[in-house]
Amino acid sequence: MNERAKITASHLSRQAIVYLRQSSAAQVEHNRESTDRQYALAAKARELGWPDDRIIIVIDEDLGLSGSGFVARSGFARLTAAVALAHVGLVLGLEVSRLARNNADWHRLIDLGGLTDTLIGDADGIYHPALFNDRLLLGLKGTMSEAELHVLRARLNGGIRNKAARGELRRGLPVGFVWGEADGETRFHPDEAVVTAIRNVFARFAETGSVRRVWLWFRSEGLTFPLQMHQGAEIRWVEASYTAIHHVLTNPVYAGAYAYGKSRQETMLDAAGVRRKRVRQLPRSEWQVLIADHGSSIGRPMRPTRIASPGTPAPGRTKWAAP
């Protein structure tokens, strides 16, 4: 069937919506060609017969948001609501993956389009979700889009894991360290005051064996503690906190070890039935990579050991202390 034959006067009397999406802010900034092509879909709606007074609603507030289903997309929610109310004659997207990267969202849109006589169009043609062949093709496109996302993630994660297994993957370092020139090389921070503050933590802990006592010692001496929000950010000197001291004593990087995969991302349903992701900290026995004596350690060589601290420690938490 000719794609224009699917367009009726009923469709033309309703809105044509052009939906734009790119997966990240970096894509929006650097891949301008894709964004321009999506905005140009408004011209295609005009070519198909939609007059300017009924088109063309361009929904672009989801630029920079993933279509995996784990991120709330206000633009997609507005689109599906308009389709459900039978206000839309045509939904245009550059390709299926722009509309959704998961079958739950995609098939919901197909179902609504079939019920409300709404057409769906992409760069390949115009489809009517109420027609079996078109619905089958749309379903296959959605499945392929979701599978493509899985393949891309698996390929990326495989390369990341291989590099991490060699201890060469550069991730955020705790305060007191900077990356060297060689792969996986770590060096002490060039500011000796920063390194001295970290050494004081381990020295006092070796004497007292208590995170709280180390923290109280910093407060009693009126000593500030270095804080770095992210790698490469400027060091700020702030009042020492129990959390900062505890982080130093539980981070294996300070012991000269390289660790990767200390947490796991899990999918769950919230009270509203929406899929969410949460991060669960893993016990040391389940870390994906742990390479001892990998880099510089602040203070003497350290070994993992259980120590007493106020409250009940979480399962699997380890303090890294001098022997």
VENJO-V990392 format. One record per backbone hydrogen bond with DSSP energy under -0.5 kcal/mol. CO is the residue of the C=O (numbers start at 1). NH is the residue of the N-H. Records with the same first field share a line. If there is no record, write none. Layout:
CO: NH, NH
//
This chain:
2: 5, 6
3: 6
4: 7
6: 8
8: 12
9: 13
11: 14
15: 89, 90
16: 18, 57
17: 19, 92
18: 59
22: 64, 65
24: 28
25: 29
26: 30
27: 31
30: 32
31: 34, 35
32: 36
33: 37
34: 38
35: 39
36: 40
38: 41
39: 42
40: 43, 44
41: 45
42: 46
43: 47
44: 48
45: 50
46: 49
51: 54, 55
54: 16
56: 58
57: 18, 59
58: 60
59: 20
60: 63
62: 22, 65
67: 101
72: 74
73: 77
74: 78
75: 79
76: 80
77: 81
78: 82
79: 83
80: 84
81: 85
82: 87
83: 86
87: 15
89: 119
90: 17, 92
91: 121
92: 19
94: 123
95: 98, 99
96: 99, 100
102: 106
103: 107
104: 108
105: 109
106: 110
107: 111
108: 112
109: 113
110: 114
111: 115
112: 116
113: 118
118: 129
119: 91
120: 127
121: 93
122: 125
125: 122
127: 120, 129
128: 131
131: 135
132: 136
133: 137
134: 138
135: 139
136: 140
137: 141
138: 142
139: 143
140: 144
141: 145
142: 146
143: 147
144: 148
145: 149
146: 150
147: 151
148: 152
149: 153
150: 154
151: 155
152: 156
153: 157
154: 158
155: 159
156: 160
157: 161
158: 162
159: 163
160: 164
161: 165
162: 166
163: 166, 168, 169
164: 167
168: 184
169: 171
174: 177
176: 189
178: 187
182: 185
185: 180
187: 178
190: 192
191: 194, 195
192: 196
193: 197
194: 198
195: 199
196: 200
197: 201
198: 202
199: 203
200: 204
201: 205
202: 206
203: 207
204: 208
205: 209
210: 214
211: 215
212: 216
213: 217
214: 218
215: 219
216: 220
217: 221
218: 222, 223
219: 222
223: 240
225: 238
227: 236
230: 233
236: 227, 238
238: 225
241: 245
242: 246
243: 247
244: 248
245: 249
246: 250
247: 250, 251
248: 251
249: 320
250: 252
251: 254
252: 255, 257
253: 256
254: 298
256: 294, 295
258: 291
260: 288, 289
261: 288
262: 282
264: 266, 280
266: 278
268: 276
270: 273
274: 270
276: 268
278: 266, 280
280: 264
283: 286
284: 287
289: 260
290: 292
291: 258, 294
297: 299
301: 323
303: 321
305: 319
311: 313
314: 317
316: 284
319: 305, 321
321: 303
//
